[in-house]
Amino acid sequence: MSIGTAPVHVDRPTTDDVHEPDIPWIVIVWNDPINLMSYVTWVFMRLFGYPREKAERLMWDVHSKGKAVVSSGTREKAESDVARLHAHGLWATLQQDR
């Protein structure tokens, strides 16, 4: 059995890049002519755990303004939320929140 040794020299980064924290991503649900308002409300409650009042407010934004931001977070979370919304038949996209 051989025991390895740790490297004596560690390379340091050669650039002075400053990494900004990951800008949050938002998930937008868009209005469509297919889904009933009651169904959209139900999806928001089921997927995100929103109380009925918040889910209805978001649904009305989708219906009257054409879109609503329904969640935010890391890119991975936003991608997951978009996939779940698509699986329920809603039109959703993600973008960085600038």
PyMOL commands that set and color helices and strands:
alter all, ss='L'
color gray80, all
select helices_A, chain A and resi 37-48+52-65+75-87
alter helices_A, ss='H'
color red, helices_A
select strands_A, chain A and resi 25-30+67-73+91-96
alter strands_A, ss='S'
color yellow, strands_A
deselect
rebuild
show_as cartoon
